[in-house]
Amino acid sequence: MANGRQASAKRMKMAERAQQQMDVHFPNFHPAWIWTRKTNDGFFTVPRAMPVVMQIIDAQTKGQPAGHTLLCLWARSPDHPVITIENPATFAAEAGFIGERAVDTWRKRMRQLRDLLFIQTKPGASGEFHYILLVNPNAAVEWMRSHGKVQDILYGRFLDRLVEVGAYGEIEAVREIWQAEAAAAAAGASVIVPPPPPQEKENAA
């Protein structure tokens, strides 16, 4: 399993190799037709396992797939996990919902994402979903798996991708948190807390 430094070196080698391949197969391609985050504006950071995460979400929300709705939230994030939604109609339109019930449909998808632990929400001026906290999707998938909500084939694909990008340690960290919480709960249950002493009644005047 690669640590952070090893994963960064691996990504650098991949980029260098891709550049070599471009020099061979696509030489003299005009830069105006190329998008890179180092030279172009309007980018956002997203976990590399997101395509598989979206498949997992859609498989769990059949008939009302919510994977694309989550991606749209990430595309609006300011490279920070908290988003403020001033106009839900804008987010609904970007998620592909149109018509009079577009916002209502979007809100249903948002509730699904919240139920699956991909987002946390707080109400505000624009309604139920004014403040959004984007949860680490890798951790959310692991939570889904622990509750029997991820198919084996998709979970296997998800794990393979995490190993490839050096992110497997993220779900190990989540498991350690659960183990610590379980140990704390067990320790608390084994401790008998005595009742408070009776209070003396004040003498009547």
NORTA-V992860 format. One record per backbone hydrogen bond with DSSP energy under -1.0 kcal/mol. CO is the residue of the C=O (numbers start at 1). NH is the residue of the N-H. If there is no record, write none. Layout:
BEGIN
co->CO nh->NH
co->CO nh->NH
END
This chain:
BEGIN
co->3 nh->7
co->4 nh->8
co->5 nh->9
co->6 nh->10
co->7 nh->11
co->8 nh->12
co->9 nh->13
co->10 nh->14
co->11 nh->15
co->12 nh->16
co->13 nh->17
co->14 nh->18
co->15 nh->19
co->16 nh->20
co->17 nh->21
co->18 nh->22
co->19 nh->23
co->20 nh->24
co->21 nh->25
co->22 nh->26
co->26 nh->29
co->30 nh->33
co->31 nh->34
co->36 nh->40
co->47 nh->50
co->49 nh->53
co->50 nh->54
co->51 nh->55
co->52 nh->56
co->53 nh->57
co->54 nh->58
co->55 nh->59
co->56 nh->60
co->57 nh->61
co->61 nh->64
co->66 nh->70
co->67 nh->71
co->68 nh->72
co->69 nh->73
co->70 nh->74
co->71 nh->75
co->81 nh->134
co->83 nh->132
co->87 nh->90
co->87 nh->91
co->88 nh->92
co->89 nh->93
co->90 nh->94
co->91 nh->95
co->92 nh->97
co->93 nh->96
co->99 nh->102
co->101 nh->105
co->102 nh->106
co->103 nh->107
co->104 nh->108
co->105 nh->109
co->106 nh->110
co->107 nh->111
co->108 nh->112
co->109 nh->113
co->110 nh->114
co->111 nh->115
co->112 nh->116
co->113 nh->118
co->114 nh->117
co->118 nh->135
co->120 nh->133
co->122 nh->131
co->124 nh->127
co->127 nh->124
co->130 nh->85
co->131 nh->122
co->132 nh->83
co->133 nh->120
co->136 nh->140
co->137 nh->141
co->138 nh->142
co->139 nh->143
co->140 nh->144
co->141 nh->145
co->142 nh->146
co->144 nh->149
co->145 nh->148
co->151 nh->155
co->152 nh->156
co->153 nh->157
co->154 nh->158
co->155 nh->159
co->156 nh->160
co->157 nh->161
co->158 nh->162
co->159 nh->163
co->160 nh->164
co->161 nh->165
co->162 nh->167
co->167 nh->170
co->168 nh->172
co->169 nh->173
co->170 nh->174
co->171 nh->175
co->172 nh->176
co->173 nh->177
co->174 nh->178
co->175 nh->179
co->176 nh->180
co->177 nh->181
co->178 nh->182
co->179 nh->183
co->180 nh->184
co->181 nh->185
co->182 nh->186
co->183 nh->187
co->184 nh->188
co->185 nh->189
co->186 nh->190
END
